[in-house]
Amino acid sequence: TLASHVCKKLFLFCFRRYLLTALTSCLFWNTFGSSAAMDSKPNILLFLADDLGIGDIGCYGNNTIRTPNIDRLAQEGVRLTHHIAAAPLCTPSRAAFLTGRYPIRSGMASSNRYRALQWNAGSGGLPANETTFARLLQQQGYTTGLIGKWHQGVNCESFNDHCHHPLSHGFDYFYGMPFTLLNNCQENKPPELDVALQAKLWLYSQIIILAVLTLTAGKLTGLISIRWKIIACFTLMGGLFFISWYSSYGFVQYWNCILMRNHDVTEQPMRLERTASLMLKEAVSFIKRNKHGPFLLFVSFLHVHTPLFTTAKFLGKSNHGLYGDNVEEMDWMVGKILDSLDKEGLKNHTFTYFASDHGGHLEAQDGPTQLGGWNGIYKGRK
């Protein structure tokens, strides 16, 4: 009957909720229980790479890229072999990582080609009513910090309401990039944002310019009978059309590629040659400031997203081209942050976790050169 069917559904729902709670409690006890008497609130350090394939690091079988610091985490801890991202793109995947919910439930997923946030100035982002792990830990007395990439939105209705900002989602401190790296962030790279649309807009602009020149030449030679006022209006409309789209796409580096400290913009546009060192300095400084804990530090790398900007110290050092250089630089940063933990005597009081937001970007190529990573045993691309 309908009643028995509803009761059965209700029972299954309650049982699943109970099972989830029990498993969560067991996981927490197995992770932290042995040291609970000594340290009831361990520090938490999270590393999240961007577009790193599972086959790109040594502890998962790679023998062409050197990742000794990430491998050390696996050697001293556990290596997860079935730990799957919730989405293959940054915005929805990170929304799921922050909340523990499928991104479609928070409105952070889409079925069209705009499945990740495209602009800092957009009004979309992680809803204010979503509960992040940072907020939960903040309520438990943790000092929470995010260093690096956010890509969950900034503002809603005005340029400074900061409704989607990390500080509105449980983080006490933020230093990093509210958006994500793009080829547009580097001057010598081809544009990446809406390339097909930009090509159409350029074509339409060129057609308008050609039409204006043709009408002007026809008027001057007497071949076309048209009033100057009409040509002027046509020129004005064409100019407004060009300005309307070029003011956005022509200045992507200025609008999207910025660094912020809390609510303040510190670099606009950002200088990629110093970004890695700034991120590392901020992470180490956060640990030093909060060594008496408890703290949550979420280091959200800009590595290894294209355009794979790598400092001179690591260029040409790997056996896997520019991508390998970028991975090895990220591993070096991991090592420096772990060394900071050791220096402050926090290693045995800190739960450390390393992951990637999703798989490697195999589609990324520069001519015949592969720019993306390797997804190991898994099929498919980003």
N, C-alpha and C positions, 0 to 999 in steps of 0.2 A: 504494500500500500504506500501512498504518498508519505504518510506519517513515519512509517518504518524506514523509508528511503531517506527522509530528512534526518532522522535520528542516527542512521548509519553514517551519513555524511558528517554530521556534527561530531560524532565519536571519532571518526578518522581525523578530522581537523584538530580536535583537542589532543589526540594522541600524538600527532605530528608536532604540535607546539610543545608538548611535554618532552618528546624525544629530542627536539632541537635544543631546548633549555638544558636537558641533561648532558647532551654531547658538548655543548658550549662550556658547561661547568667542569666536565671532565678534562676538556682540552686546556682550560685555564689552569686547573690543578696540576695536570701533567707538566705544563710549561713552567709554572711559577711555584707550585706547591712545595717543592723540596727546599726552597729558600724562603718560604713565607714567614717563618718565625724570625729569620734574620732581616728580611727586607720585604715587607708586605706590599710595598708599592715600587716595583722595579722601574727603572727608566726604560723607555721604549724608543728605539732608533729604527726608522723605516727608510730603506733605499728603494726608489722606484725608477728604473731606467725607461727610456722612451724608444720604442721600436726595436728592442733588443730581441733577437731570436734565441730560442733555447739552445740551439747548436753553436752559439757564438762564444761560449765560455768553457774553460777547461774541465770543470767538474761535470759537465754534460757531454764530454767527449771531444771537444775541439782541441786540436794539437797545432793549430797555425796562429792562434791569437793568445798572447800571454795575459792571463787574468789571475795572478797568484793571490791577490787579496780577496776577491770574490770566492775563489776556490778554498781559501782558508776558512771562510764562513761555513762552507759545506763540510769541510774536514772536521771542524770543531763542533758542528751542530748537526743539523739534519738537512737532507736534500730532498725537496719535494718533487715527485715525479708525475703527479696528476693534479695539478693546481692550475685551473683553466681561467683565463680572463673572460669577462662577461661580454666583451665586444671587441671588434678588431680595429677600432678607432679611438683616438685619445679621449674626447669629451665623454662619450657614454661609458667607456671602460673605467675612467677615473671617477666618474660619478658613482659607479657600482663599488669601486674600491673604497671610497670614502664613506659610503652609507651601508654597504652590505646588502643592497637591494638591486634587482635587475634595473637597468637604466630606464626601461620603458615605464616602470612604475613611478618614476619621479619626473617623467616628461623629458628625459635627457637622451632619447633615442628618436630616430626618424627613418622613414622608409625612402626618402628622396636622396639626392646626391649631396645635400647639405646636412650630413650626419655628424658634423663636428662644428663647433663655433668658428665663425669665419672672421669676426671683427671684435676688437676690444670695445668698440662703441655700440655693439649690439645690445638689445635689451634682454636677451635670453641668458639663462644660467641656472645653476643649482638652486632650486626653490628654497626659500627661507625656512619652510616648515620641515625640511629634511634634517634628520639627525645624523651627524657625522661621528666617527670614532673620536675625533678631536674634541667635540662638544661633550661627549660622555666622560672622557678623561679630564677635561677641564672641570667638570662638576665633581670629580673625585680628587681635586686639589692639584692636578698636574699643570705645569707650565707648558704650553703647547706652542710649537713653532713650525713653520713651513718655509723651507729654503728651496727655491727653484721654480719649476713650472706649475701653474694652476690650471688654466684652460677650462674654468667652470663659470666664466662670466665675471663681470665687475659691477655694472650699474643696471638699474631698471628704467626709471623715467627721467633722470637727470644725470649730468656728468659726475656728480659727487655724492649720489645717495648710497653707493657702495653696497647695495642690497645683496649682491652675489659674491662679494669680496671674501677672501679667506678669514678676515677678522669678524665677519658676520656668520661664520660657520664653525666657530669653536677654536680658532687659532689666536693666540695672544700676540704672536709676532709673525710677520711675513716679510721676506725679502726675495725678490725674484721676478719672474716674467708672468704677468697675468694671462698672457696668450700662449703661443707656441712658436717654435722656430719655423721659418719658411725660407725658401730660396730668396724671397724678396728682402730678407734681413741682411743679405750680403750683396754688395753692389755689383760684383762680377758674375752673378748667377742669373739665369733666365727667370722671368716671373713664374710664380707657381699658383697664385690665387686666381681662380676663375679664368684660366688661360683661354679657353674656347670663347667665353663671353667677351673677354678683352679683345680678342682677335676680331669678333663681329663688330664691336664698338669702334675699333680702329678703322675697319672697312667702311662703316657707315660715315664716319667722320671724313674719310678720304673722298667718299662719293660726294658729300656735301661741299667740300672744298673745291673739288673738280667742277661741280655744278655752278658754284659761285664764280669761279674763274672763267668758265665757258660763257655764262651770262654777261659778265663784265666785258670780255673780249668781243662778244657779239654786239653789245651796246656801243662800244667804242668804234667798231668797224662799220656799224650801221646794218649789220646782217640780221640783228634781232631787234624788234620794236618792243622795248620794255622800259618801264619807268625806273629811275634810279632808286626811288623810294621802295619799290618791290625788292630790288637787289639788296638794299640795305637791310630790310626786314629779314630776308632770307639769310643774310650773313649773320645778323644778330641771333636768330634762332639756332643757326648752326654753331655759333660760338657758345651759346648757353648749353646746347646739347653736349659739346665737347667738355666744357668746364664741369658739368654735372657729373660726368663719370670719371674724368681724369683727376678731379680733386680727391677722389677716393683711391682709385687703382694706381694713380701716378705717385702716391705718397704712402704706400703700404708700409714701407720701412719706418716712416715717422709715426703713423697711427698705431701699428700693431707691435712693432719690435721695440718695446720699452721695458725698463726695469723700475720696480717700485719697492719702497721700504714702507711697510704698513700702508697708509693711504696716500703717501707722497711719491710722485714720479722723480726718480733720481737720474735716469738717463733716457733721453728721447731724441734720436733713436739710440739704441744700445750699441756699444762698441764690442763686437764679438771677440776681439783679440784679448780682452781682459775679463770676459764674463766668467769663465771657469775658475780663475783665481779669486774673483769676488765671491762666487758661490761657496768655494772652499773656505775662504776666510770667515764668511758669515756662519757657516756650520760649526767650525771650530770655536768661534767666539760664543755661539749660543750654548755649546756644551760647557765652556769655561764659566759663563755667567750663571748657569743653572746646575752646577756640579753637585750642589747639596740637595737637588731634586725634590720630588720626582718630576721628570720632564718627559715630554713626547717631542721628538725631533723627526720631522718628515722631510727627508732630502729627496726632492723630486727633480731628477737630472734633466737637463736639456739634451744631453747625450742619449742615444746616438741617432737623433732625428736629423734628417737632411736640413741644411746643406752640409752637415758633418764638419763644421768649423773646428779645427784642431790647432792648438798652439804650436809654435815652432819646435818646442822641446820634444814633441812626439811625432812630428811629420816624418814620414818615411821610415819609421822605426819598426813597424810590424811587417809580417809576411803576407798581409791581406789588404794591402792598399790603404786608401784613405779611411775606409770603414774600420779596418783593423786598428789603425792609428787612433781613431776616435774611441773605440772600445777600450784600448789600453790606457788612454788618458783618463777615462771614467774609472777604470779599475784603480789607477794611481790615486784618484780622489777618494775612493772608498778606503784605501789603505791609510791615507792621511787622517781621515775622520776616525777610523778605528784606532790609530795611534794616539789620537787626542783622548779617546776614551781610556786607553791604557795609562796615559800620562796623568790623568786625573783620578786614577784608581777606580774607575767605574765599570771595567769590563765584566766583572762577576755580578754586577748589579744592574745590567742592561740587557734587555731582550732585543736582539738585532735581527732584522728581516730584510732580505733582498729579493726583488722581483722585477719583472718588466710589465708595462701596462698592457702589452699584447705582443704578437709575434713580429718578426722582422719584415721590413718593407722591401720585399723582393722586386716590386715594380719600379723602384727608384733606380734609374740608370742615367749615365752620362755617356751617350754614344754606346760603344760596346762594353763600357765599364759598369760592373754591378756595384751599386751604392748601398743596397740594402743588405740585411743580414741573412742568416741561415736558420731555418726553422727545424732543423734536425729531422726527427722521425715523423713530423707532422706534415700533412699535405697543405697545399694552398699558400696564399700570400696574404699581405695585409688587406 
